[in-house]
């Protein structure tokens, strides 16, 4: 935009130099025009970005010089073009409101003419000044829109990256964390019975080996940052497998299904499955429970609810939720549902997740 205005200013001065020959004060007009040209090219670049005070000084000086050139040159086309350059520059310096003042002032250069000629020329100059103000204003708005679009694109990119990091972190925690917890519990159980019952210890270690293989698969999936769906089995069967794992790890766990099972959106099923996985992991690691229970409720007409109950020591809800429970809440919210926790010290906890479906 600055280069375009510099070119227009140069063209206006050339027009002034050509048309000033018949004027009453050609030398004075050219000198004033040359000063105007220097300020409009070099001075404008220096003033821009130095604050409103310098911008007002620049506009005032150029407006006075423009009047002088206009009068000394005999109202040539070049003098009019120089005035229009100032209008465009004012938009860049003082915004459209400041330019509106200059637009209203530049036609007063015709006050020395006969009133009919002055009115006619003044109206024409006013129309040209309005046009000269609108073009740079539209250019500025377009540039601002481009900047905002770039900022929005960067924000969207950062948000997508953060969401992907959170997704991978949830997958690692919910999948790998769960599997390693089961392996840990099974190894502890094997060590406890190794001397008394080697066969049973071997069976427990075999389960730990299988669980470690599943954990390795989870690592490969998360490193690849590719979400693989839960195994293509009914939700109740997948929950029953989790209950069996928890029972094998030392916490007897049952599954109760109410109502007729029905298909659910993939993100809703994933949310319920991961909630059960995280809930049972917490029961084994922290609850010191003697039993746990999964309750899957299809009886609601437009929602499915899962509860993970235990009879352990309870949770300190005032301490806030851990990362795993935060992931459960995020998954539920992503599926359009919600998560809640009820707990009482010494009387166990209930983790509930309800999703549309």
C-alpha positions as CSV (number, residue, x, y, z in Angstrom):
1,X,0.0,0.0,0.0
2,X,2.8,2.4,0.8
3,X,4.5,1.8,-2.5
4,X,1.2,2.4,-4.3
5,X,0.8,5.7,-2.5
6,X,4.4,6.7,-3.3
7,X,3.8,6.0,-7.0
8,X,0.5,8.0,-6.9
9,X,2.3,10.9,-5.2
10,X,5.0,10.9,-7.9
11,X,2.5,10.8,-10.6
12,X,0.6,13.7,-9.0
13,X,3.8,15.8,-8.8
14,X,4.5,15.1,-12.5
15,X,1.0,16.2,-13.3
16,X,1.5,19.3,-11.3
17,X,4.8,20.1,-13.0
18,X,3.1,19.8,-16.5
19,X,0.1,21.8,-15.6
20,X,1.7,24.6,-13.6
21,X,3.1,26.4,-16.5
22,X,0.1,28.7,-17.0
23,X,-0.3,29.4,-13.3
24,X,0.5,32.7,-11.7
25,X,3.2,31.4,-9.3
26,X,4.8,28.3,-11.0
27,X,8.1,28.3,-9.1
28,X,6.4,28.6,-5.7
29,X,3.9,25.9,-6.7
30,X,6.6,23.6,-7.7
31,X,8.7,24.2,-4.6
32,X,5.6,23.6,-2.3
33,X,4.8,20.5,-4.4
34,X,8.3,19.2,-4.0
35,X,8.2,19.7,-0.2
36,X,4.8,17.9,-0.2
37,X,6.3,15.1,-2.3
38,X,9.2,14.6,0.1
39,X,6.9,14.6,3.2
40,X,4.4,12.2,1.5
41,X,7.1,9.7,0.6
42,X,9.8,9.9,3.3
43,X,8.0,11.7,6.0
44,X,4.9,9.4,5.9
45,X,7.0,6.3,6.4
46,X,8.7,7.9,9.4
47,X,5.5,9.2,11.0
48,X,3.6,6.0,10.6
49,X,3.8,3.9,13.8
50,X,5.0,6.9,16.0
51,X,1.7,7.6,17.6
52,X,-1.3,9.7,17.1
53,X,0.3,13.1,18.0
54,X,2.9,12.8,15.2
55,X,0.2,11.7,12.8
56,X,-2.0,14.7,13.6
57,X,1.0,17.0,13.0
58,X,1.8,15.3,9.7
59,X,-1.8,15.6,8.5
60,X,-2.0,19.3,9.5
61,X,1.2,20.2,7.7
62,X,0.3,18.3,4.6
63,X,-3.2,19.8,4.5
64,X,-1.8,23.3,4.7
65,X,0.8,22.5,2.0
66,X,-1.9,21.0,-0.2
67,X,-4.0,24.2,0.1
68,X,-0.9,26.2,-0.9
69,X,0.0,24.0,-3.9
70,X,-3.7,24.1,-5.0
71,X,-3.8,27.9,-4.9
72,X,-0.3,28.6,-6.3
73,X,-0.8,26.1,-9.2
74,X,-4.1,27.5,-10.2
75,X,-6.2,24.5,-9.1
76,X,-4.4,22.0,-11.5
77,X,-5.2,18.3,-11.6
78,X,-1.9,17.5,-10.0
79,X,-2.7,19.6,-6.9
80,X,-6.1,17.8,-6.6
81,X,-4.3,14.4,-6.8
82,X,-1.9,15.5,-4.0
83,X,-4.9,16.2,-1.8
84,X,-6.4,12.8,-2.5
85,X,-3.0,11.2,-1.5
86,X,-3.3,12.9,1.9
87,X,-6.9,11.5,2.3
88,X,-5.6,8.0,1.7
89,X,-2.7,8.4,4.0
90,X,-4.9,9.7,6.7
91,X,-6.9,6.5,6.7
92,X,-3.7,4.6,7.4
93,X,-2.6,7.0,10.1
94,X,-5.8,8.0,11.9
95,X,-8.4,5.4,10.7
96,X,-11.6,6.2,8.8
97,X,-12.9,8.6,11.3
98,X,-9.9,10.9,11.0
99,X,-10.0,10.6,7.2
100,X,-13.6,11.7,7.3
101,X,-12.5,15.0,8.8
102,X,-9.9,15.5,6.0
103,X,-12.4,14.5,3.4
104,X,-14.6,17.3,4.6
105,X,-11.8,19.8,4.7
106,X,-10.1,19.3,1.3
107,X,-13.0,20.8,-0.8
108,X,-12.5,24.1,1.0
109,X,-9.5,24.7,-1.2
110,X,-12.0,26.0,-3.8
111,X,-13.2,28.9,-1.5
112,X,-11.3,31.5,-3.6
113,X,-13.4,30.6,-6.7
114,X,-16.7,32.1,-7.9
115,X,-19.3,30.4,-5.8
116,X,-20.9,28.4,-8.7
117,X,-17.5,27.1,-9.9
118,X,-16.3,26.5,-6.4
119,X,-19.4,24.6,-5.5
120,X,-19.2,22.5,-8.6
121,X,-15.5,21.7,-8.2
122,X,-15.8,21.3,-4.5
123,X,-18.5,18.6,-4.8
124,X,-16.5,16.8,-7.4
125,X,-13.4,16.9,-5.2
126,X,-15.5,15.7,-2.2
127,X,-16.7,12.7,-4.2
128,X,-13.1,11.9,-5.3
129,X,-11.9,12.3,-1.7
130,X,-14.6,9.8,-0.4
131,X,-13.4,7.3,-3.0
132,X,-9.7,7.9,-2.0
133,X,-10.7,7.2,1.6
134,X,-12.7,4.1,0.9
135,X,-10.1,2.2,-1.1
136,X,-7.3,2.2,1.6
137,X,-9.9,1.5,4.3
138,X,-11.0,-1.6,2.4
139,X,-7.4,-2.6,2.0
140,X,-6.7,-2.2,5.7
141,X,-9.8,-4.2,6.6
142,X,-8.7,-7.0,4.2
143,X,-5.2,-7.0,5.7
144,X,-6.7,-7.2,9.2
145,X,-8.9,-10.0,8.2
146,X,-6.0,-11.9,6.8
147,X,-4.1,-11.4,10.0
148,X,-7.1,-12.7,12.0
149,X,-7.4,-15.7,9.8
150,X,-3.8,-16.5,10.3
151,X,-4.2,-16.2,14.0
152,X,-7.3,-18.4,14.0
153,X,-5.5,-21.0,11.9
154,X,-2.6,-21.0,14.4
155,X,-5.0,-21.3,17.3
156,X,-6.9,-24.1,15.6
157,X,-3.5,-25.9,14.9
158,X,-2.4,-25.5,18.5
159,X,-5.8,-26.6,19.7
160,X,-5.8,-29.7,17.5
161,X,-2.3,-30.5,18.7
162,X,-3.3,-30.1,22.3
163,X,-6.4,-32.3,21.7
164,X,-4.3,-34.9,20.0
165,X,-1.8,-34.9,22.9
166,X,-4.6,-35.2,25.4
167,X,-6.1,-38.1,23.4
168,X,-2.8,-40.0,23.2
169,X,-2.2,-39.3,26.9
170,X,-5.7,-40.7,27.8
171,X,-5.1,-43.7,25.6
172,X,-1.8,-44.4,27.3
173,X,-3.2,-43.9,30.8
174,X,-6.5,-45.8,30.2
175,X,-5.0,-48.6,28.1
176,X,-1.3,-49.1,29.1
177,X,-1.9,-47.9,32.7
178,X,-4.7,-50.4,33.2
179,X,-2.8,-53.3,31.6
180,X,0.3,-52.7,33.7
181,X,-1.7,-52.4,36.9
182,X,-3.2,-55.8,36.1
183,X,0.2,-57.3,35.4
184,X,1.5,-55.8,38.7
185,X,-1.3,-57.3,40.7
186,X,-1.0,-60.7,39.0
187,X,2.8,-60.8,39.6
188,X,2.2,-60.0,43.3
189,X,-0.4,-62.7,43.5
190,X,2.0,-65.2,41.9
191,X,4.8,-64.3,44.3
192,X,2.4,-64.8,47.2
193,X,1.5,-68.4,46.2
194,X,4.7,-69.4,44.6
195,X,6.0,-71.5,47.4
196,X,2.7,-73.0,48.5
197,X,1.1,-73.7,45.1
198,X,3.5,-73.5,42.1
199,X,0.8,-74.6,39.6
200,X,-1.4,-71.7,40.6
201,X,1.5,-69.3,40.5
202,X,2.3,-70.5,37.0
203,X,-1.3,-69.9,35.9
204,X,-1.3,-66.4,37.3
205,X,2.1,-65.6,35.6
206,X,0.6,-66.8,32.3
207,X,-2.2,-64.3,32.7
208,X,0.4,-61.6,33.5
209,X,2.3,-62.5,30.4
210,X,-0.9,-62.2,28.2
211,X,-1.7,-58.9,29.9
212,X,1.9,-57.7,29.2
213,X,1.4,-58.5,25.5
214,X,-1.8,-56.5,25.5
215,X,0.1,-53.6,27.1
216,X,2.7,-53.8,24.4
217,X,0.0,-53.6,21.8
218,X,-1.4,-50.5,23.6
219,X,2.1,-48.9,23.5
220,X,2.4,-49.5,19.7
221,X,-1.1,-48.0,19.2
222,X,-0.4,-44.9,21.2
223,X,3.0,-44.3,19.7
224,X,1.4,-44.4,16.3
225,X,-1.2,-41.9,17.6
226,X,-3.9,-43.9,15.8
227,X,-7.0,-44.7,17.7
228,X,-8.1,-48.3,17.2
229,X,-11.6,-49.0,18.3
230,X,-12.4,-51.2,21.2
231,X,-12.5,-54.9,20.2
232,X,-15.6,-55.5,18.1
233,X,-17.6,-57.3,20.7
234,X,-20.8,-56.3,22.5
235,X,-20.2,-53.8,25.3
236,X,-21.5,-56.1,28.0
237,X,-19.0,-58.8,26.9
238,X,-16.2,-56.3,27.0
239,X,-17.2,-55.2,30.5
240,X,-17.5,-58.8,31.6
241,X,-13.9,-59.4,30.4
242,X,-12.8,-56.4,32.5
243,X,-14.7,-57.8,35.5
244,X,-13.0,-61.2,35.1
245,X,-9.6,-59.5,34.9
246,X,-10.3,-57.6,38.1
247,X,-11.5,-60.8,39.8
248,X,-8.3,-62.6,38.7
249,X,-6.2,-59.8,40.1
250,X,-7.7,-60.3,43.6
251,X,-10.9,-58.1,43.7
252,X,-14.0,-60.2,43.0
253,X,-16.0,-58.2,40.5
254,X,-19.5,-58.8,39.1
255,X,-21.4,-57.4,36.2
256,X,-25.1,-56.6,36.2
257,X,-26.9,-55.5,33.0
258,X,-30.4,-53.9,33.2
259,X,-32.7,-53.5,30.2
260,X,-32.3,-54.6,26.6
261,X,-28.9,-53.9,25.1
262,X,-29.0,-51.6,22.0
263,X,-26.3,-50.2,19.7
264,X,-24.6,-47.0,20.8
265,X,-22.4,-44.5,19.0
266,X,-18.8,-45.5,19.0
267,X,-17.6,-42.6,21.2
268,X,-20.4,-43.4,23.7
269,X,-19.3,-47.1,24.0
270,X,-15.7,-46.1,24.2
271,X,-16.5,-43.7,27.0
272,X,-18.3,-46.4,29.0
273,X,-15.6,-49.0,28.4
274,X,-12.8,-46.7,29.4
275,X,-14.7,-45.5,32.4
276,X,-15.0,-49.1,33.6
277,X,-11.4,-49.8,32.9
278,X,-10.2,-46.7,34.8
279,X,-12.7,-47.4,37.7
280,X,-11.6,-51.0,38.2
281,X,-7.9,-49.9,38.0
282,X,-8.5,-47.4,40.8
283,X,-10.3,-50.0,42.8
284,X,-7.4,-52.4,42.6
285,X,-4.8,-49.7,43.3
286,X,-6.4,-47.5,45.9
287,X,-9.7,-48.7,47.3
288,X,-8.5,-51.6,49.4
289,X,-11.9,-53.2,48.5
290,X,-13.1,-56.8,49.0
291,X,-15.5,-56.6,46.1
292,X,-16.6,-54.5,43.2
293,X,-19.6,-54.3,40.9
294,X,-20.3,-53.0,37.4
295,X,-23.9,-52.0,36.6
296,X,-24.8,-51.3,33.0
297,X,-28.3,-49.7,32.7
298,X,-30.2,-49.6,29.4
299,X,-33.6,-48.9,31.0
300,X,-33.5,-45.1,30.3
301,X,-35.1,-44.2,27.0
302,X,-32.4,-41.9,25.7
303,X,-29.4,-42.6,27.8
304,X,-27.2,-45.5,29.0
305,X,-25.6,-45.4,32.5
306,X,-22.7,-47.3,33.9
307,X,-21.8,-47.5,37.5
308,X,-18.6,-48.9,39.1
309,X,-19.1,-49.6,42.8
310,X,-16.8,-50.9,45.5
311,X,-16.8,-51.4,49.2
312,X,-13.4,-49.9,49.8
313,X,-12.0,-47.0,51.9
314,X,-13.6,-44.3,49.8
315,X,-12.2,-41.3,48.1
316,X,-11.2,-37.9,49.3
317,X,-13.2,-35.8,46.9
318,X,-11.8,-32.5,48.3
319,X,-8.4,-33.5,47.0
320,X,-9.6,-33.4,43.4
321,X,-9.6,-35.9,40.6
322,X,-6.5,-37.7,39.3
323,X,-5.6,-37.7,35.6
324,X,-7.4,-40.9,34.9
325,X,-10.7,-39.5,36.2
326,X,-10.1,-36.3,34.3
327,X,-9.8,-38.4,31.2
328,X,-13.0,-40.2,32.0
329,X,-14.8,-36.9,32.4
330,X,-13.4,-35.6,29.1
331,X,-14.4,-38.7,27.2
332,X,-17.9,-38.6,28.6
333,X,-18.2,-34.9,27.7
334,X,-17.0,-35.6,24.2
335,X,-19.7,-38.2,23.8
336,X,-22.3,-35.7,25.0
337,X,-22.6,-37.3,28.5
338,X,-21.4,-36.6,32.0
339,X,-19.5,-38.2,34.9
340,X,-20.1,-38.1,38.6
341,X,-18.5,-39.6,41.7
342,X,-20.1,-40.5,45.0
343,X,-17.9,-41.5,47.9
344,X,-18.0,-41.8,51.7
345,X,-15.0,-42.5,53.8
346,X,-15.0,-46.2,54.9
347,X,-18.1,-47.0,52.8
348,X,-16.8,-47.3,49.3
349,X,-17.3,-45.2,46.1
350,X,-19.5,-45.1,43.0
351,X,-18.2,-43.8,39.7
352,X,-21.1,-43.1,37.3
353,X,-21.0,-42.3,33.6
354,X,-24.1,-41.5,31.5
355,X,-24.0,-41.0,27.8
356,X,-26.8,-40.5,25.2
357,X,-27.9,-43.5,23.4
